[in-house]
C-alpha cells in the first residue's frame, strides 16, 4: 500500500457514487440516499487510511503525493499532495458529508429524479472538496476551485427555499468574479516561474525572485478570490443570502467546508508564494479582519432569521481565522488552522439542528418561536451545546482555537488582540439571545412536535463528540497542524516576537 493513490481514490469513490446515483431509474430513486451514505462512508474510510500513512514530522512539504503530466504544453500537471493543514480539512469534509447526508434524509420528499439528483450533486461536491485541498498544481487548484461552483449552484438554486434562484445566481457571480481575477494572477505567476512541463507546481513557484510591484499585483488577484470565498467584509454579502435559503445540509457544506478554501488559499498561496507582498498587505488585511469580526457579530445580533443569523456568525468567525493567519505567529497560526476545523463542526451543529427545528415549526423567523425547550427538550439541549461551542465556552472545541488566535495576535499586535477578545462578548450576546428567544418562555399553545428521533441523534452525536474531544484534548490535531504552520512561517521569513519578560526573570526565584 506504499504507493496507493489515496487522494485520487478519495475523489474517484464519490465520483463513481454520484454517477451511479444519477443513473438510477426513477423507480429506484428512494435508494439514492442509501447509496450516497454508503459511498460517503467508504470515502471516509479511505481518509482514515490516508491518515495512518501520514507522518506529521516528515521533512517533505507534501505527503501522499501523486504527480502526472496532464497538459505538458501548458505546464499543467495532475499533482496531489497534503500537509497537515490540507489533510485535516479533507478529513473534516469527509466526516461532515455523511453527517449531512443523514440529516438530509427527508429533504426532498417528492422523491423521483429530484431526490436522486440531490444526493448525486452532494457526492460530486465531496469529490471536488477533496480535490481543491489536495491539489499541489496551481492550475489544477483553480480547476477544482471553479468546479465546486457547479454542484453548489444547483443545490441552492434547485432545492433551496423562496428566493433560491436569486441567491444561487448571486453566489455564482461573486465566485466567478473572484475566480476570474485569480485566473489572471495564476497565468501571471506561471510567467514569472520556470515554466516548462511542470511550471504550475507549487514547489516550483515557491521562493521565486519576483519584482516587488508585480508580486503585489499577483498577490492581490489571489487574495480577492480568497476573500470572496472566505467570506470577508465587504465581499461577504452573498453568504447570508445563499445560506439563508439553502437546505441546512447544503448550508453546512457551503459554510463549514467550502468557505475554508478561502482561508486555506491565503495560507497556501498568499503567504507561501508571495511572502513579501503578504507582509506588505498585512496591516490592511488585519483591519479588514477586525471589521469582519465586529460586523458579522453585530449583524447576527440584529437578525430575525435563524439561518441568516448563523451565516453572519460565520463572517465573524472567519474574521478571527484571517486575523490568526496574518498575525503570523506560531500560536496564532495554530489557532487559525485549528479554528477552521472547529468552526466546521460548530457551524454544522447550528445549521443542522436549526434545520430540524425549522422542519417542525415550518418557519425560519425567530419571532415565531418561544418556549420550544418545553416542546422538544433534547433538541433544545443539543442546540444549546452547539451554540456554546460556537461562542467558545471553555471545555468546548472553539475555545482552544479562539484563545490561541487571540493570544498569538496579542504577541505581535497588542491592541488588535484586545479588540479581538471583545468578540467573545458579542458572540455570547448573539448566541444566548437567540436561544432565549427561541427556546425559553412558556410553552406555546396548540403546538405538538416530536423530539429528536434516532436518525437525528446519529446526526448530532458525532458533532457533540467533536466539541468535547477537541475542547478537552486537541493535542493530536495540533500535532498534525503545527509542523505545517511552522513550515509556512519559515517560508514567509517571520519568527515569533521575543517575550517581553525574559524566561529567567519570570520565575521570580533567581536573584
BAMARFI-719259 format. One record per residue: x, y, z of N, C-alpha, C, O in turn. Coordinates in steps of 0.1 Angstrom, whole numbers, plus 5000, padded with zeros to 4 digits. Layout:
BEGIN
XYZXYZXYZXYZ/...
***
This chain:
BEGIN
500849885000500050005000500950135000500350245002/502250114998503150224999502850334988502950454991/502550284976502250374965500750384962500450434950/499950354971498550364968498050504966498450584975/497350544956496950684954495750714963494550724958/496050744975494950774985494050894981492850884982/494750994977493951124974493151104961491951144961/493651044951492851014939491650924942490550944938/491950824951490850734954489750804962488550774960/490150904970489150984977488251074968487251114972/488751094956487951164946487151074938486051094934/487750954934487150864925485950804931484850784924/485950764944484850694950483550774950482550724946/483650904955482350984954481951014940480751024937/482951024930482551044916481750924911480750944904/482250804914481550684910480150684916479250644910/480150714929478850714936477850814930476650784928/478350934926477451034920476950984907475851004904/477850924899477450874885476450764887475450754879/476650674896475750564898474350614903473350564898/474350704912473050754917472350834906471150814904/473050914898472450984887471850894877470850924870/472450774875471950674865470850584870470250504862/470450594883469350514888468050544881467750654878/467350434878465950464872465050524883465250514895/464150604878463250674887462550584897462350634908/462350464893461650374903462550334914462050294925/463850354913464750314924465350444931466350434938/464750554928465250684934465350684949466150754954/464450604955464550604970465750544976466150564987/466550474967467850414971468950514971470050484975/468750634965469850724963470450764976471650774977/469650794986470250844999471050735005472150765011/470650605004471350495010472750485003473750455009/472650484990473950474982474850594985476050574987/474350714986475150834989475850815003476950845004/475050775013475650745026476750645025477750665032/476550535018477550425017478750475010479850445015/478650554999479850594993480550705001481850715000/479850785008480550885016481250825028482350865031/480750715034481350645044482650575039483650565046/482550515027483650455020484750555018485950525020/484450675014485450775012486050815026487250845026/485250825036485750855049486750745054487850775060/486450615051487350505054488750525047489750505053/488650575034489950605027490650715034491950715035/489950815039490650925046491350875058492450925061/490650785066491350735078492550655074493550665081/492450585063493650505058494750605055495950575058/494450715048495450815044496150875057497350895057/495250895067495750955080496850855086497850905092/496650725085497550635091498950635084499950595089/498950685071500150685063500850825064501950845059/500250915071500751055072501751065084501451025095/502851125081503851155092504051305094504551375085/503451355105503451495107504851555108505051675105/505851475112507251525114508151505102509351535103/507551465091508351445079508951575074508351675076/510051565067510751685062510051735050510051855048/509551645041508851685029507651785032506951765041/507551875023506451975024505051905022504151935029/505051815013503751745010504051595010505051545007/502951525015503051375016501851315008500951395003/501851185006500851114998500751174984499651184978/501951204979501951284966501751194954502051074954/501151254944500951204931501251314920500651424921/502051284911502351384901502351314887503151214885/501551354878501451304865501251424855500551524858/501951414844501751524834500351524828499851414825/499751644828498351654823498351724809497951674799/498751854809498851934797500251984797500452104800/501151904792502551954793502952074785503752154789/502152094774502452214766502152344774502652454771/501252334784500952454792501552444806501252534814/502252344809502952324822502052284833502352294844/500852214829499852174839500052024842500251944833/500051994855500251864860499051824868498351904875/498751694868497851634878498651604890499251494891/498751694899499651684911498851704924498151804926/498951604932498251604945499251574956500251514955/498851624968499651604980499051684991498351784989/499451655003498851715015499951745026500851665027/499751855033500451875045499451865056498351825054/499851895068498951875080497651955079496551915083/497752085073496652165072495652115062494452105065/496152075050495252025040494551895044493451865041/495351805051494851675055493651685065492651625064/493851775075492851795085491551855078490451815082/491651945069490552005062489851895054488551895053/490551805047489951695040489151605049488051565046/489851565060489151485070487851545075486851475077/487951675078486651745082485551735072484451705075/485951755059484951735048484451595048483251575045/485251495049484851355048483951315060483051235058/484151375072483251345083481951415082480951355084/481951545077480751625077479851575066478551585067/480351525055479451485043478551375047477351395045/478951255053477851155057476951215068475751175068/477451295077476551355086475451445079474351435083/475851515069474951605062473951515054472751555053/474451415048473551325040472551265049471351255046/472951215061471951165071470951265075469751235077/471451395077470551505081469551535070468451575073/470051515057469151555046468251435041467751445030/468051335049467351215045465951245039465551175030/465351345045463951375040463851515034462851575034/465051565029465051705023464251715010463851825007/464151605003463451604990462351504991462451394985/461251534998460151435000459451394987458851294987/459551474976458851444964459451324957458851264948/460751284961461351174955461651184940461851294935/461751074934461951074919463351124915464351114923/463451174903464751224898465351344906466551354908/464451424912464951534920465651484933466751544936/465251384939465851324951467251264947468251294954/467251184936468551124933469551224928470751204931/469151324921470051434917470551514929471751554929/469751534939470151604951471351534957472351594961/471251404959472351334965473551314956474651304960/473251304943474351294933475251424934476451414933/474551534934475251664935476151674948477251724948/475551624959476351624971477651544970478651584975/477551424965478751344963479751404953480951394955/479251464943480151534933480851654941482051674938/480151724949480751824957481851774966482851834968/481651654972482651594980483951564973485051594978/483851514961484951484953485751614950487051614951/485051724947485751854944486351914956487451974956/485751894968486251944980487651874983488551944988/487751744981488951674983490051724974491151754977/489651744961490551794951491151924953492351954951/490252024958490752164960491752174971492652254971/491652084982492552094993493852004990494852034996/493751914981494851824978495751874966496851824965/495251964958495952004946497252074949497252164957/498352024943499652094945500152154932501252194931/499252164922499452234910498552354910497352334912/499052474908498252594909497052594899495952634903/497352554887496252544877495152444881493952464879/495652324886494652224890493852274902492652244902/494452344911493752404922492652504916491552494921/492952584906492052674901490852594894489752634895/491152484888490152404882489152354892487952364890/489652294903488752254914488052364921486852354924/488752484922488152604928486952644921485952684927/486952644907485752674899484752564898483552594898/485252444897484352324896483352314908482252274906/483852354920482952344931481652424930480652404936/481752534921480552614920479452544914478252574916/479652444905478552374898477652304907476452334907/478152214915477152144924476452234934475252224937/477252334939476652424949475552514943474552534949/475752554931474752634923473452564922472452614925/473552434918472352354917471752314930470452314931/472552294940471952254953471252374959470252354966/471752494957470952614962469852654953468752664957/470152664940469152714930467952614928466852664924/468152484929467052394926466352344939465252294938/467052344950466552284962466352374974465852334985/466652504972466552594983465152654985464252604978/464952744994463652804997463352914989463952934978/462353004993462053114985463253214982463953244992/463353254970464553344967465753264963466853324962/465653134961466753044959467553084946468753074946/466753114936467453134923468253264923469353264918/467753364929468553494931469753474939470853524936/469653394950470753364959471853284952473053314953/471353184944472353104936473053184926474253164925/472353274919473053354909474053444915475153474910/473653504927474553594934475753524939476853574937/475653404944476753324948477653294936478853304937/477053264925477853224913478553354908479753344904/477953464907478553584902479753634910480853664905/479553634923480653664932481853574931482953614930/481553444931482553344930483253344916484553334916/482553364905483153374892484053494891485053484885/483553604896484353724895485653714902486753744897/485653654915486853634922487753534915488953544914/487153424909487853324902488553374889489653344887/487853464882488553524870489653614873490653614866/489553694884490653774889491853684893492953714890/491553574900492653484904493253414891494453394891/492453384881493053324869494053414863495153364858/493853544863494853634857496153624865497253634860/496053614879497253604887497853464885499153464885/497053364883497653234880498553234868499653184868/498053294857498753304845500053394847501153354842/499853504854500953594856502053524865503253544862/501653444874502553374883503353274874504553254876/502653204865503353104857504453174848505553114846/504153294843505153364835506353404843507453424838/506153414856507353454865508153334869509253354874/507653214867508253094872509153034861509453094851/509652914864510452844854509852794842510452754832/508452794842507652744830507952594828508352524837/507852554816508152414813506952324816505952374819/507252194815506152094817505552094831504352054832/506352134841505852134855505852274860506052304872/505552374852505652514855504552564865504752664871/503452484868502452524877502552464891501752484899/503552374892503652304905504052404916504852494914/503352394928503552494939505052494943505552604945/505752384944507152374948508052454938509052494942/507652454925508452534915508152684915508852754909/507052724922506652864923506952924936506653044938/507352844946507652894959509152944959510052874955/509353064965510753114966511253184954512453204953/510353224945510753294933511153434936510653494945/512153484928512553624930511753714920512053724908/510553754925509653834917509753984920509954024932/509654064910509754214912508654254922507554204921/509054334932508054364943506754414938505754384944/506754504928505454554923504654454917503454444920/505254364909504554254902504054164913502954114912/504854134923504454044934503154094941502254014944/503154224943501954284950500654264941499654234947/500754284928499654274919499154124919497954094919/500154034918499753894917499153844931498153774931/499653894942499153864955497653914956496853844961/497454034951496154094952495054004944493953994949/495453954932494553874925494153744932492953714932/495053684939494753564947493953604959492953534962/494353714966493653744978492253784976491353744984/491953854966490553894963489653774962488553764967/490153674954489353554952489153484965488053434968/490153474973490053404986489253484996488553425005/489253614996488453705004486953685001486153685010/486653664988485253644985484853504990483753494996/485653404989485353274993485253265008484553185014/486053345016486253325030485053325039484953235046/484053415038484053545032484453665041484153655053/485053765036485453875044484654005040484154015028/484454095049483854225046484854295037486054295040/484354365026482954385022482454305011481454335004/483154185008482654094997481953975003482153864997/481253995013480553885020479153865017478553775022/478553965010477053975010476353855004475153835007/477053774996476453654990476153545000475253474999/476953545011476853435021475553425028474853325028/475053535035473753525042472653495032471653425036/472653545020471653515011471653365007470553305007/472753315004472853175000472553085011471752985010/473153105023472953015034471453025040470952935045/470853145038469553175043468453095036467453065042/468753055023467652985015468052845012467252765009/469352805014469752665011469252575021468852605033/469152445017468852335027469952335038471152375035/469652305050470652305061471852225058472952265061/471752105051472852025048473752105038474952095039/473152165028473952245018474652365025475752385022/473952435033474452545041475652505049476652575050/475552385055476652335063477952305055479052355059/477752245043478952215035479452345029480652355027/478552435026479052565020479852645030480952685027/479252665042479952755052481052675060482052735062/480752555063481652475071482852425064483852405071/482752395051483852335044484352425032485452465032/483452455023483852525011484452665014485452705007/483952735023484452865026485852855032486652955031/486252745037487652725042488652735031489852755033/488152715018489052725007489752865007490852875003/488952965011489453095011490653115021491653165017/490453075033491453085043492652995040493753025043/492352875036493352775032494252835020495452825020/493552895011494252954999495153075004496253094998/494753155014495553255019496853205025497953255023/496853085032498053025037498852965026500052995025/498252885017498952805007499552894996500652864992/498853004992499353074981499753214985500853254981/498953294992499353434995500553435004501553515001/500653355014501753365023502953285018504053345018/502753165013503953085008504553134996505753134994/503753174986504353214973504653364972505553394965/503953444980504253584980504453634994503753714999/505553595000505853635014506053785016505453845025/506753855007507053995008505754075007505454165014/504954034997503654104994502754085006501954175010/502753965012501853935023502254025035501354075042/503554045038503954135049503554275046503154355055/503754315033503354455029501854475031501454585035/500954375028499554395029498954365043497754385045/499854315052499254275065498454375072497454345078/498954505073498054595081496654615075495754625083/496554615062495154625056494354505059493154515062/494954385057494254265059493754245074492654205076/494654285083494254285097493154375100492154345107/493154495094492054585096490754535090489654545097/490754475078489554405073489154295081487854275083/490054215087489654105096488954155108487954095112/489454265114488754325126487354375122486454355130/487254435111485954485106484954365105483854375109/485454255099484654135096484154085110483054035111/485054075120484754025133483554105139482554035143/483654235139482654315145481354325137480254325142/481554345124480354355115479554225115478354235117/480254115114479453985114478753965127477553925127/479354005138478753985152477554075153476454035158/477754205149476654305151475454265142474254285145/475754225129474754185120473954065125472754055123/474653965132474053855137473053885148471953835149/473453985157472654025168471354085162470254075169/471354155151470254225145469254135137468254175133/469654005135468853915127467553865133467553835146/466553845125465353775130465153635122464153575124/466153605114466053475107467253385112468353425112/466853265116467753175122468953145112470153155117/468653105100469753065091470653185087471853165086/470153305085470953415083471753455095472953505093/471253445107471953475119473253385119474353435122/473053255117474153165118475253195107476453185109/474753235095475653275084476453405089477653405086/475853495095476553615099477553585110478653645111/477253495119478253455129479553395123480653415128/479353335111480453275104481353385098482653365098/480753495094481553605089482453655100483653685098/481953665113482753705124483853605127485053645130/483553475127484553375129485653375119486753355122/485253385106486253395096487153515097488353505094/486653625103487553735106488553695116489753735114/488253625126489253575136490253485129491453485132/489753395120490753305114491753375105492953355106/491253475097492153555089493053635098494253655094/492653685109493453755118494553665123495753715124/494253545127495253455131496353425121497453405124/495853415108496753385097497753495095498953475094/497253615095498153735092498853795104499653885102/498453755116499353785127500653725126501653775132/500753615119502053545116502853515128504053545129/502253455138502953395149502653245150501653205144/503553165156503253025157501952995164501152905160/501653075175500453045183499253085175498253015174/499253205168498053245161497853155149496653125145/498953115142498753025131498152895135497252835128/498652835146498052715151496552725154495752645151/496252845161494852875164493952885152492852835152/494452955142493752985130493452855122492252825118/494452765121494152635114493252545122492452475116/493452545135492552465143491152525143490152445144/491052655143489752725142488952685130487752665130/489652665118489052615106488252485108487252465103/488852395116488252265119487152285129486052235126/487352355140486352365150485152445145484052405148/485352545137484252625131483452535122482152545122/484052445115483252355106482352265114481152255110/482752215125481852125133480852215141479652175142/481252325146480252405154479152465144477952465148/479552505133478652565123477652455118476452475116/478252335116477352215112476352195123475152165119/476652195135475652175146474552275145473452245146/474952405144473952515144473052505132471852515134/473652485120472752475108471852355108470652365106/472452245112471652115111470552105122469452065119/470852155134469852145144468852255142467652235145/469252375137468252475134467352425123466152445123/467952345113467052285103466052185108464952185104/466452115118465452015125464352095132463252055131/464752205138463752295144462752355134461552355136/463352405123462552465113461652365106460452405103/462052245105461252145099459952115108458952075103/460152135121458952115130458052235131456852215132/458652355130457852475131457352535118456352595117/458152505107457752555094458152695092457552765083/459052755100459352895099460852915103461352845112/461553005096462853045099462953165108464053205113/461853235111461753355118461853325133461053245139/462853395140462953375154461753425162461453365172/461153525157459953575164458753485164457753495171/458753375155457753275155457953165166457153075166/458953175173459253075183459053125197458453235199/459653055207459453095221458952975229457952915226/459652935239459252825248459452685242458852585247/460252675231460352545225461152445232461152325229/461952485243462652385251461652305259461952195263/460452345261459352275267458652175258457952085262/458852195245458252105235459252005231458851885230/460552045228461551945223462751965232463752025227/462851915244463951945253465251885248466251955251/465351775242466551715238467151795226468351825226/466251835217466751925206467252055211468252105207/466552115221466952235227468252225233469152315232/468552115240469752095247470952085237472052135240/470752005227471851995217472052125210473252165206/471052205207471152335201471952425210472852505206/471752415223472452505233473952465233474852545234/474252335233475652285233476352335220477452385221/475652325209476252385196476552535197477552575192/475552605203475752745205476852785214477652875212/477052705225478052735235479452705229480452775232/479552605220480752575213481152685204482252725202/480052735197480352845187480752975194481653045189/480353005206480753125214481953095222482453185229/482552985220483952955226483852935241484652995248/482852855246482852825261484052735264484252635257/484752765275485852675279485352535281484352515287/486152445276485852305276485252245263485152125261/484852345254484352305241485352355231486152435233/485152295219486252305209486752445205487952465204/485752535202486152665197486952745207487752835203/486852715220487652795230489152785228489852885228/489652665225491052655224491552735212492552805213/490952715200491352785188491252935189492153005185/490152985195489953125197490953185206491453295204/491253115217492253155227493653165220494353265223/493953065212495253065206495353185196496453255195/494253215188494353325179494553455186495353535182/493753475196493853605204495153615210495753725210/495653515217496953515224498053545214498953625216/498053465202499053485192499053615186500153675183/497853675184497753805178498353915188499054005184/498053895201498553985211500053985212500654095215/500653875209502153875209502753975199503754035203/502154005188502654095178501854225178502454335176/500554225179499754345179498854345191497654295191/499254415201498554415214497154475213496254415218/497054585207495854655205494754575198493654565202/495254515187494354425179493954305187492754265186/494854245195494454135203493354165213492454085215/493454285219492454335228491054345221490054305227/491054405209489854415202489254285198488054265199/490154185194489654055191488953985203488053915201/489554015215488953955227487553995229486753925235/487254115225485854165227484854085219483654095222/485254015209484353935201483753825209482653785206/484353785219483853685228482553735234481553655235/482553865238481353915244480153925234479053885237/480453975222479453985212478953845208477753825206/479853745208479353605205478353555215477353495212/478653585228477753545238476353615237475353555239/476353735232475153805230474353745219473153715221/474953725207474053675196473653525198472653495193/474453445204474053305207473053295218472053235216/473353355229472453335241471153405239470053365243/471153525232469953595230469053525220467853515221/469753465210468953375200468353265208467153235206/469053195216468553075224467353125233466353055234/467553235239466453285248465253305240464153265245/465253375229464053405221463453275215462253275214/464253175211463653065205463252955215462152895214/463952935226463752815234463152845248462452765253/463352965254462852995267461453055267460953095256/460853065279459553115280458453015282458752895282/457253055282456152955284455952865272456252905261/455452745274455152655263454152715254453152755258/454452715241453552765231452252685230452252565232/451152755228449852695228449652625215450052665204/448952505216448552435204449752395195449552385183/450852365202452052315194452452185199452752165211/452552085191452951955194454051915184453751915172/455151865188456251825179457051715186457251725198/457451625178458351515184459751565186460251655179/460351505196461751535199462651465189462151395180/463951475191464851415182464651265180464551195190/464551215168464551075165465851015165466951085166/465950875163467250805162468150855151469350875153/467650885139468450935128469051075132470251095129/468251155138468751295141469751285152470651365153/469551185162470551175172471951125166472951165171/471851045156473151005149473751115142474951115140/472951215138473551335132474251415142475351465140/473551435153474051525163475251465171476151545175/475251335174476151275183477651305179478451345187/478051275166479451295163479851445164481051475166/478951535162479251675163479551715177480551785180/478651675186478951705201480151635205480951685213/480451515200481651445204482851525200483851525207/482851585188483951665183484151785192485351825195/483051845197483251965206484051925219484951995223/483651805224484251765237485651715235486551755243/485951635224487251585222488251695219489251705225/487851785210488751895206488852005216489752085217/487852005225487852105236488652065247489252155255/488751935250489551885261490951835257491851855265/491051775245492351715242492551745227492451645219/492951865223493251895209494651855204494951875193/495451805213496851775210497051695197497951735189/496351585195496551505183496451585170497151575161/495451675170495151755158496251865157496751895146/496651925168497652025168499051975164499852035158/499251845168500551775164500651765149501751765143/499551755142499451745128499651885121500351905111/498951985127498952115122500252195124500652265115/500852185136501952275140503152265131503652375127/503552145126504752145117504452215104505352285099/503252205099502852275087502852425089503252495080/502252465100502252605103503652665104503952775099/504552595111505952645113506652645100507452745097/506352555091506952555078506552675070507352735063/505252715070504752825063505452955068505853035060/505552975082506153095087507653095084508153205082/508252985083509652985079509853035064510753105061/508952985056508953025042508653175040509153245031/507753225049507453375048508653455054508853565050/509453395062510553465068510353545080510953645083/509353495088509053565101509253475112509253345111/509453525124509653455136508753515147508353635146/508553445158507753495169508453605176509653605177/507753715180508353825188508953765200508453675206/510053825205510653785217509753815229509053905229/509853735240509053755251509353895258510553935258/508353955263508554085269509454065282510254155285/509153965290509853935302510753815299510253705295/512053825301512953715299512553595308512053605319/512853475302512353355309513053335323512353295332/514353375324514953355337514453455348514353415359/514053565343513453665353512053635357511553685367/511353565348509953545350509553455362508453455367/510553375366510353275377510253345391509553295400/510953455392510953525405511753465415511753515427/512453355413513253285423514753305421515453275431/515153355410516553375408516953525411516353615405/517853545419518353675423519753705418520253805421/
***
